[in-house]
Amino acid sequence: MFKRDRVGGDCLSHCQKLLSIFWKLENTQLRRRQMDSQPVLRPADIPLALRLASHPGERYEDLGAIFGNSTSSAHRAVARLEQSGLLLPGERRANREALKEFLVHGVRYAFPPVRGPEARGVPTAWSAPVLQGVLPIGSTVVWPSGQGKVRGEALVPLCKTVPAAVQRDPQLYEMLALIEAIRIGQARDRRMAADLLRKRLSDELP
């Protein structure tokens, strides 16, 4: 039994090393392909960048799992974020100053909001707990979700799995809700949401 367990442990260690080598080669090839083209961020990259802001160095497997994506998708998203300067190269850590600048001033232009009819979902923007009592009460805004308990005007999330992901990560929920207030709010709303977002990215995260 001892010998079999030892052999099994050796095989597992060998497989993990091979997998690590494979992903390093995959990332190298991806970067080479991207050198010939202009990098383009995807909306789903933003929640992943925020997750890494609060969980620096998180494993690719875990990044994929929390957003319901594959490990390879997480690798590609990290590569795009590094190339754009929103993550520090090779560290899976947020470049906080660059991230704050993009989220406050650029995200609503890069990814304009898409609204829909009334639906059941998860409260966001000024309807989320993080902004209750901070901004004037307006019409309820939700990310559509079959698991949601609140009805309101639908706002398509940056990533379709956001409503599920934020239930497992309160910090991610707060930051994404603030970003939605920046994307759809008036000037005063954007200003107040931006101040709260800057604070979270500056003071509270590791």
Backbone as a ProteinNet text record, in pm:
[ID]
protein_1_A
[PRIMARY]
MFKRDRVGGDCLSHCQKLLSIFWKLENTQLRRRQMDSQPVLRPADIPLALRLASHPGERYEDLGAIFGNSTSSAHRAVARLEQSGLLLPGERRANREALKEFLVHGVRYAFPPVRGPEARGVPTAWSAPVLQGVLPIGSTVVWPSGQGKVRGEALVPLCKTVPAAVQRDPQLYEMLALIEAIRIGQARDRRMAADLLRKRLSDELP
[TERTIARY]
84.5	0	86.8	193.6	281.6	343.7	386.2	449.9	352.1	229.5	129.7	99.5	86.2	59.1	174	296.8	413.5	417.2	387.9	385.8	277.5	160.8	52.5	90.1	159.8	202.2	303.5	396.3	495.5	430.2	329.6	258.1	185	121.2	49	143.9	259.7	358.3	408.8	431.7	480.3	376.1	249.5	141.6	130.1	144.7	135.7	248.4	369.5	481.8	458.3	406.2	377.2	271.4	168.9	63.8	118.5	208.2	269.8	350.5	426.7	505.6	413.9	303.4	209.2	154.1	113.7	54.6	158.6	282.3	387.3	407.7	408.3	421.3	301.2	181.5	59.2	61.8	104.6	111.6	215	327.8	431	379.8	310.9	256.2	148.3	65.2	-39.4	19.9	125.4	188.2	251.8	308.7	367.7	260.8	145	36.2	-15.1	-20.9	-74.1	20.8	149.4	245.2	214.3	142.8	111.7	-22.7	-91.1	-223	-243.7	-338.6	-371.9	-449.6	-404.6	-478.9	-615.7	-714.8	-851.3	-905.8	-934.8	-996.5	-1138.7	-1184.1	-1322.2	-1393.6	-1524.2	-1595.8	-1573.6	-1567.9	-1550.6	-1413.9	-1318.8	-1185.7	-1190.4	-1286	-1290.1	-1321.9	-1425.9	-1447.7	-1326.6	-1257.7	-1140.1	-1029	-1010.9	-910	-943.7	-1071.8	-1113.6	-1092	-1117.9	-1094.3	-946.6	-857.8	-714.9	-670.2	-745.4	-713.9	-733.8	-833	-860.2	-799.9	-761.7	-700.5	-577.1	-473.5	-355.9	-290.1	-248.6	-179.4	-269.5	-401.1	-492.6	-465.8	-482.2	-453	-549.7	-500.5	-584.4	-707.4	-689	-801.8	-913.2	-874.9	-973.8	-1038.6	-959.8	-1014.8	-1119	-1088	-1185.2	-1310.7	-1292.2	-1405.9	-1502.8	-1451.6	-1543	-1631.2	-1579.8	-1659.5	-1720.1	-1710.3	-1770.9	-1704.9	-1575	-1502	-1393.1	-1330.4	-1221.6	-1091.5	-997	-865.1	-797.7	-814	-753	-811.5	-941.1	-1003.1	-942.8	-917.1	-853.5	-713.2	-638.6	-504.9	-511	-605.3	-614.8	-655.8	-747.3	-790.9	-675.6	-598.6	-484	-383.4	-359.2	-265.1	-312.2	-442.3	-495.4	-481.3	-509.7	-500.9	-357	-263.9	-123	-79.2	-120.9	-80.1	-138.7	-256.2	-318.8	-262.8	-185.2	-126.6	-212.1	-324.5	-411.8	-367.2	-284	-219.9	-68.8	2.4	147.5	196.8	291	335.4	386.1	332.9	381.8	347	262.9	236.1	90.2	0.9	-143.8	-181.7	-130.6	-162.3	-207.7	-302.5	-355	-252.9	-244.7	-174.7	-277.6	-280.5	-394.3	-418.2	-311.8	-330.7	-389.2	-337.1	-389.6	-533.5	-562.5	-696.9	-796.8	-759.2	-847.4	-875.4	-771.5	-788.4	-883.2	-865.2	-950.5	-1094.8	-1115	-1250.3	-1327.2	-1258.7	-1326.2	-1352.4	-1255.7	-1266.4	-1292.4	-1264.2	-1271.7	-1375	-1414.8	-1495.9	-1631.9	-1691.9	-1825.4	-1820.8	-1702.1	-1687	-1646.3	-1558.5	-1513.9	-1626.6	-1708.6	-1816.2	-1946.1	-2009.3	-2131.2	-2242	-2322.9	-2425.3	-2533.3	-2583.5	-2695.3	-2809.2	-2918.9	-3034.6	-3141.1	-3228.4	-3336.1	-3464.5	-3568.9	-3696.9	-3688.9	-3793	-3796.8	-3774.9	-3697.8	-3664.8	-3636.5	-3629.9	-3588.4	-3438.1	-3371.5	-3226.7	-3161.4	-3030.5	-2948.5	-2933.7	-2967.5	-2957.7	-2816.2	-2804.4	-2673.8	-2681.7	-2568.3	-2557.3	-2610.9	-2695.9	-2743.8	-2843.4	-2887.1	-2978.3	-2905.2	-2773.8	-2694.5	-2670.9	-2650.3	-2628.8	-2516.3	-2409.3	-2293.9	-2328.4	-2434.6	-2471.1	-2602.7	-2664.4	-2788.5	-2760.4	-2834.8	-2814.6	-2706.6	-2636.8	-2531.6	-2582.4	-2651.5	-2709.3	-2860.3	-2923.7	-3069.1	-3133.4	-3244.1	-3312	-3376.3	-3336.5	-3396.4	-3467.9	-3496	-3558.1	-3463.4	-3518.7	-3437.6	-3369.8	-3241.2	-3162.2	-3108.2	-3119.7	-3074.1	-2994.4	-2903.1	-2845.2	-2943.3	-2995.8	-3093.1	-3036.6	-3115.1	-3072.3	-3193.8	-3200.4	-3309.6	-3305.7	-3189.3	-3176	-3204	-3224	-3247.7	-3384.8	-3397.5	-3523.3	-3584.2	-3518.6	-3564.5	-3598.2	-3708.3	-3744.4	-3705	-3654.9	-3615	-3575.6	-3527.8	-3479.8	-3355.1	-3352.8	-3240.1	-3119.7	-3003.2	-2876.3	-2787.4	-2745.9	-2662.9	-2527.7	-2486.1	-2358.1	-2240	-2123.7	-2003.1	-1971.5	-2010.5	-1989.9	-2117	-2163.6	-2293	-2295.7	-2178.3	-2173.8	-2155.8	-2154.8	-2138.3	-2243	-2374.3	-2472.4	-2442.9	-2391.2	-2356.1	-2224.5	-2127.8	-1995.1	-2000.3	-2081.7	-2083.7	-2147.8	-2226.3	-2284	-2176.1	-2063.9	-1954.5	-1843	-1851.9	-1742.9	-1801.9	-1825	-1886.2	-1804.7	-1671.4	-1589.5	-1608.6	-1612.4	-1635.1	-1771.7	-1871.6	-2006.5	-2004.4	-1940.7	-1936.9	-1868.7	-1753.9	-1679.1	-1752.2	-1812.6	-1886	-2011.4	-2077.8	-2194.7	-2154.3	-2040.2	-1990.7	-1957.7	-1899.7	-1868.7	-1996.3	-2101.9	-2228.5	-2286.6	-2270	-2315.8	-2237	-2108.9	-2027	-2073.6	-2109.6	-2148.4	-2283.8	-2379	-2514.2	-2558.8	-2480.1	-2524.3	-2501.3	-2564.8	-2540.9	-2409.8	-2370.5	-2239	-2218.7	-2318	-2303.4	-2291.8	-2373.5	-2366.7	-2228.1	-2178.1	-2046.8	-1936.8	-1946.9	-1845.7	-1840.9	-1956.7	-1961.3	-1921.2	-1967	-1929.6	-1779.8	-1724.9	-1580.8	-1499	-1542.1	-1469.3	-1467.3	-1581.9	-1588.8	-1504.9	-1505.7	-1427.2	-1277.4	-1234.8	-1092.6	-1050	-1135.7	-1103.3	-1085.4	-1175	-1164.9	-1040.1	-1004.2	-886.5	-757.2	-767	-647.1	-624.1	-732.1	-716.3	-747.3	-848.3	-900	-839.7	-781.2	-738.2	-592.5	-553.9	-415.3	-314.6
-121	0	124.3	122.2	238.5	265.3	159.2	177	233.6	183.2	232.8	379.3	419.4	559.6	648.2	599.1	678	695.9	586.1	595	691.8	683	774.8	919	944.5	1080.9	1131.6	1041.6	1081.5	1115	1036.2	1061.5	1194.3	1223.6	1349	1467.4	1455.9	1564.3	1584.2	1474.2	1481.7	1548.2	1510.7	1570.1	1720.1	1760.1	1902.1	1981.1	1920.9	1987.5	2000.9	1893.5	1898.3	2003.7	2011.8	2111	2251.9	2274.8	2406.6	2444.2	2346.4	2372.1	2402.4	2328.2	2350.7	2492.2	2541.2	2675.1	2782.3	2759	2855.5	2865.4	2750	2750	2815.9	2786.8	2845.9	2997.7	3046.6	3191.7	3255	3187.5	3240.1	3250.2	3145.3	3146.6	3252.7	3268.9	3370.1	3509.5	3537.5	3669	3693.4	3588.8	3604.6	3638.2	3571.5	3601.3	3743.4	3787	3920.2	4031.4	3999.4	4100.9	4152.5	4072.1	4109.8	4180.8	4203.2	4265.7	4357.2	4447.3	4538.7	4463.1	4465.5	4394.3	4457.5	4374	4421.4	4359.6	4442.9	4394.2	4348.8	4251.2	4205.9	4247.6	4269.3	4310.5	4215.8	4085.7	3988	3996.1	4066.7	4081.6	4170.9	4263.3	4360.3	4293.9	4208.9	4140.3	4057.8	3996.6	3917.2	4005.9	4124.3	4218	4260.7	4283.2	4321.8	4207.9	4086.9	3971.7	3963.4	3988	3983.7	4103.4	4211.9	4324.9	4287.9	4204	4163.9	4027.9	3951	3818.9	3806.1	3886.4	3885	3747.8	3710.8	3584.6	3463.2	3482.5	3367.9	3274.3	3145.1	3045.4	3058.6	3023.6	3029.7	2940.3	2824.3	2732.3	2797.2	2868.3	2932.5	3052.3	3125	3237.3	3189.1	3079	3023.5	2976.6	2912.8	2854.1	2960.1	3069.6	3167.6	3235	3244.4	3305.9	3202.7	3076.7	2972.7	2954.4	2982.5	2969.3	2863.4	2831.6	2734.4	2799.3	2715.3	2764.9	2835.8	2783.6	2846.8	2985.1	3003.2	3135.5	3234.1	3187.1	3273.1	3312.4	3220.3	3251	3360.3	3347.1	3445.7	3582.3	3584.1	3711.4	3780.6	3704.2	3761.3	3817.8	3746.3	3794.6	3926.9	3938.5	4064.7	4178.1	4149.5	4252.2	4296.3	4201.5	4238.5	4324.7	4287.3	4362.8	4504	4518.5	4650.2	4735.2	4673.7	4747	4748.9	4677.4	4676.5	4574	4478.4	4385.8	4399	4372.1	4373.6	4247.3	4258	4143.2	4027.9	3909.4	3788.2	3770.7	3858.2	3851.6	3821.9	3837.2	3827.1	3919	4041.9	4145.6	4270	4341.3	4460.4	4573.4	4642	4770.5	4874.3	4902.1	4973.8	5112.1	5188.4	5322.9	5318.4	5227.3	5214.1	5163.8	5069.6	5014.1	5120.3	5199.7	5307.5	5406.6	5445.3	5542	5489.1	5362.3	5305.4	5291.2	5242.3	5218.3	5348.7	5450.8	5578.3	5656.5	5654.1	5741.8	5670.6	5539.9	5475.2	5366.8	5301.9	5181.2	5209	5322.8	5349.5	5378.3	5415.4	5435.4	5306	5229.7	5102.9	5001.1	4999.4	4901.8	4974.2	5040	5115.5	5024.7	5076.3	4992.7	4948.9	4828.4	4774.3	4749.1	4819.4	4807.2	4718.3	4667.7	4583.2	4610.7	4534.9	4554.3	4505.7	4528.6	4487	4336.9	4299.4	4158	4133.1	4007.4	3968.6	3948.9	3994.3	3979.3	4026.7	4058.1	4102.5	4253.8	4327.2	4473.9	4521.3	4624.3	4678.9	4830.5	4892.3	5039.1	5097.7	5201.1	5266.4	5179.8	5068.9	4977.9	4877	4866.4	4771.3	4825	4736.3	4781	4881.5	4871.6	4959.5	5106	5134.7	5273.5	5315.7	5228.3	5266.3	5371.8	5479.9	5590.9	5687	5655.1	5742.5	5823.8	5756	5822.7	5831.5	5930.9	5939.8	5813.7	5773.2	5651.4	5676.3	5597.6	5604.6	5475	5452.3	5326.3	5211	5098.7	4982.9	4927.6	4896.9	4841	4706.3	4604.6	4470.1	4408.5	4318.8	4226.8	4111.5	4082.9	3974	3841.2	3770.4	3641.1	3565	3438.8	3355.5	3333.9	3356.1	3339.3	3468	3578.7	3706.6	3714.6	3803.8	3818	3957.1	4042.9	4180.6	4205.3	4279.6	4314.8	4459.8	4484	4618.9	4626	4742.2	4760.2	4675	4598.3	4508	4584.6	4549.4	4600.3	4479.7	4464.1	4349.3	4361.7	4261.8	4270	4257.3	4299.5	4289.4	4144.7	4053.3	3910.1	3838	3744	3681.1	3605.7	3567.7	3493.5	3584.7	3716.6	3810	3790.4	3776.9	3762.8	3647.1	3537.4	3423.1	3447.7	3506	3526.7	3620.9	3726.3	3824.6	3769.5	3663.7	3603.3	3535.8	3501.5	3435.1	3531.2	3656.2	3751.3	3890.5	3926.9	4057.2	4176.3	4167.7	4278.7	4298.9	4188.2	4195.2	4257.6	4221.2	4276	4427.9	4474.8	4619.3	4693.5	4642.8	4713.6	4712.2	4599.3	4593.6	4680.5	4686.5	4773.9	4920.7	4958	5094.8	5124.9	5027.7	5046.7	5065.9	4993.5	5009.9	5149.2	5202.9	5339.8	5439.1	5410.8	5496.1	5482.7	5361.2	5339.5	5401.2	5401.4	5445.4	5572.3	5619.4	5731.1	5867.4	5967.6	6106.6	6152.4	6274.9	6324.4	6309.9	6348.3	6340.2	6195	6107.5	5965.4	5910.1	5944.2	5893.4	5940.6	6067.1	6123.7	6050.3	6027.9	5964.2	5817.4	5748.8	5608.6	5596.3	5688.9	5685.9	5705.3	5794.9	5817.4	5690.6	5622.1	5499.3	5388	5382.3	5279.3	5302.3	5429	5461	5418.9	5446.9	5411.8	5262	5184.5	5039.7	4985.4	5043	4995.6	5045.6	5148.3	5205.7	5154.7	5146.3	5126.1	4985.4	4922.2	4801.6	4674.6	4678.2	4554	4525.5	4397.5	4360.6	4422.5
0	0	0	79.9	86.1	-48.8	-117.7	-247.3	-348.9	-347.7	-442.8	-416.9	-289.8	-256.5	-301.6	-282.7	-321.6	-473.1	-545.2	-692.1	-737.8	-673.4	-709.4	-683.7	-569.5	-539.1	-639.1	-681.1	-780.9	-913.1	-952.4	-1078.5	-1073.8	-959.2	-944.2	-955.2	-887.2	-892.9	-1034.8	-1105.4	-1243.1	-1332.8	-1315.2	-1394.9	-1369.5	-1242.7	-1210.4	-1275.9	-1278.9	-1344.5	-1493.9	-1555.5	-1699	-1729.9	-1643.7	-1664.9	-1654.1	-1557.3	-1541.4	-1665	-1718.1	-1838.7	-1956.5	-1966.7	-2076.5	-2074.8	-1956.7	-1949.8	-1976.6	-1936.9	-1967.9	-2118.9	-2186.3	-2332.4	-2398.4	-2345.1	-2400.4	-2386.9	-2270.9	-2250.8	-2342.8	-2361.2	-2451	-2593.6	-2638.9	-2774.6	-2788.9	-2684.3	-2689.1	-2700.7	-2623.5	-2629.3	-2766.1	-2826.4	-2958.6	-3062.5	-3051	-3144.7	-3125.3	-2998.5	-2970.8	-3013.2	-3029.8	-3072.2	-3212.3	-3292.1	-3429.5	-3440.5	-3329	-3334.7	-3215	-3229.2	-3120.5	-3012.6	-2886.9	-2782.2	-2759.9	-2739.9	-2719.2	-2591.5	-2494.2	-2371.5	-2398.6	-2321	-2327.3	-2198.5	-2205.5	-2083.6	-1966	-1994.4	-1887	-1821	-1884.1	-1823	-1699.6	-1694.6	-1584.4	-1450.6	-1441.4	-1313.5	-1269.7	-1365.7	-1330.5	-1275.2	-1333.8	-1282.1	-1139.3	-1112.6	-977.9	-878.5	-924.3	-837.2	-799.6	-895.7	-867.3	-783.6	-786.5	-699.4	-552.6	-525.6	-387.3	-352.3	-455.3	-432.1	-521.2	-495.3	-582.6	-588.2	-710.5	-728.8	-730.8	-733.9	-730.9	-849.3	-825.3	-928.1	-1045.8	-1162.5	-1281.9	-1268.6	-1207	-1190.5	-1108.4	-1002.3	-916.2	-986	-1064.2	-1139.2	-1237.9	-1304.8	-1398.4	-1327.6	-1213	-1141.9	-1091.4	-1036.2	-976.2	-1080.8	-1204.9	-1311.3	-1405.7	-1368.7	-1449.7	-1584.5	-1592	-1717.3	-1703.7	-1815.4	-1814.5	-1767.3	-1730.2	-1690.9	-1807.7	-1927.3	-2044.8	-2070	-2044.1	-2058	-1959.7	-1836.6	-1735.7	-1779.6	-1836.8	-1887.5	-1993.6	-2086.3	-2195.1	-2141.8	-2044.4	-1986.9	-1914.5	-1838.5	-1767.3	-1866.8	-1976.2	-2077.9	-2138.3	-2164.9	-2219.9	-2118.9	-1992.7	-1889	-1865.6	-1874	-1860.6	-1977.8	-2098	-2215.4	-2214.4	-2155.2	-2148.2	-2034.8	-1945	-1832.9	-1707.6	-1706.7	-1589.4	-1484.4	-1525.5	-1431.7	-1445.8	-1336.5	-1339.8	-1409.5	-1500.2	-1579.4	-1493.1	-1519.9	-1456.2	-1309.9	-1254.3	-1109.7	-1074.7	-1170.7	-1143.6	-1026.6	-1033.9	-936	-1012.2	-953.2	-1019.4	-1020.8	-1132.8	-1140.7	-1097.7	-969.5	-912.1	-971.3	-992.2	-1045.2	-1185.7	-1267.4	-1403.1	-1399.7	-1311.3	-1301.6	-1257.1	-1156.9	-1111.5	-1223.8	-1296.1	-1404.3	-1511	-1548.6	-1653.4	-1606.7	-1486.1	-1437.4	-1417.1	-1369.4	-1342.2	-1470.5	-1562.6	-1679.6	-1812.4	-1818	-1948.3	-1966.2	-1855.6	-1871.2	-1934.5	-1907.1	-1962.5	-2112.1	-2161.9	-2306.2	-2375.7	-2310.4	-2369.5	-2373.2	-2267.1	-2256.3	-2219.8	-2316.8	-2286.8	-2233.6	-2142.7	-2079.9	-2177.2	-2153.7	-2231.7	-2134.3	-2154.4	-2065.2	-2127.8	-2042.5	-2090.4	-2014.2	-2042.9	-1973.1	-1829	-1754.7	-1614.6	-1604.2	-1504.9	-1484.7	-1337.7	-1302.5	-1167.7	-1168.5	-1061.6	-1060.9	-933	-943.9	-831.2	-838.3	-731.8	-734.8	-764	-846.8	-879.3	-892.2	-922.3	-928.9	-797.7	-804.8	-681.3	-604	-663	-592.7	-506	-522.3	-444	-302.9	-206.4	-67.8	-51.8	-131.5	-114.5	-137.1	-213.3	-243.3	-179.8	-103.8	-38.1	67.9	63.3	155.1	110.5	1.3	-49.4	-167.4	-259.6	-375.7	-360	-421.5	-417.4	-473.7	-415.7	-460.2	-596.5	-694.3	-827.7	-857.7	-984.4	-1022.6	-993.2	-951.6	-916.8	-1041.6	-1027.6	-1138.1	-1094.1	-1181.2	-1145.9	-1260.4	-1223.2	-1320.8	-1333.1	-1449.4	-1461.5	-1412.7	-1332.4	-1278.5	-1229.6	-1266.1	-1219.2	-1069.6	-1009	-864.7	-788.2	-861.1	-795.3	-730.7	-633.7	-560.4	-575.1	-655.1	-669.9	-816.4	-838.5	-975.9	-1002.2	-1122.7	-1159	-1304.4	-1345.1	-1482	-1502.8	-1609.1	-1634.1	-1688.5	-1638.7	-1689.3	-1716.9	-1841.8	-1878.9	-1808.9	-1730.9	-1659.3	-1755.5	-1709.2	-1791.3	-1827.6	-1742.5	-1765	-1723	-1803.2	-1775.9	-1643.6	-1592.9	-1467	-1345.8	-1365.8	-1254.9	-1144.9	-1177.7	-1068.6	-975.1	-1029.1	-942.6	-870.3	-940.2	-880.4	-760.7	-768.5	-659.4	-533.5	-546.1	-426.7	-342.3	-406.7	-335.3	-296.4	-341.7	-316.5	-291.7	-165.5	-133.5	-183.7	-178.7	-227.3	-377.2	-450.2	-594.6	-623.6	-545.3	-561.5	-545.7	-440.3	-417	-531.2	-573.6	-678	-811.9	-846	-973.2	-969.1	-854.6	-842.6	-857.2	-800.4	-815.4	-961.6	-1030.4	-1172	-1252.4	-1217.4	-1290.3	-1267	-1146.5	-1120.8	-1204.9	-1226.4	-1313.3	-1457.9	-1498.6	-1638.1	-1672.3	-1577.6	-1613	-1540.8	-1444.8	-1362.6	-1425.5	-1366.7	-1403.6	-1340	-1369.4	-1326.8	-1175.6	-1096.8	-950.1	-906.1	-965.6	-931.6	-962.8	-1079.9	-1122	-1027.8	-986.4	-898.5	-764.8	-706.2	-574.3	-583.1	-687.6	-705.4	-730.7	-808.4	-837.8	-711.2	-622.8	-497.5	-412	-405	-325.9	-389.2	-521.2	-589.8	-569.4	-582.6	-560.3	-419.7	-323	-183.2	-168	-228.1	-215	-283.6	-394.7	-465.1	-401.7	-318.4	-255.2	-113.7	-35.4	108.2	158	100.2	163.9	111.9	-7.6	-68.8	-39	-46	-12	-106.2
[MASK]
++++++++++++++++++++++++++++++++++++++++++++++++++++++++++++++++++++++++++++++++++++++++++++++++++++++++++++++++++++++++++++++++++++++++++++++++++++++++++++++++++++++++++++++++++++++++++++++++++++++++++++++

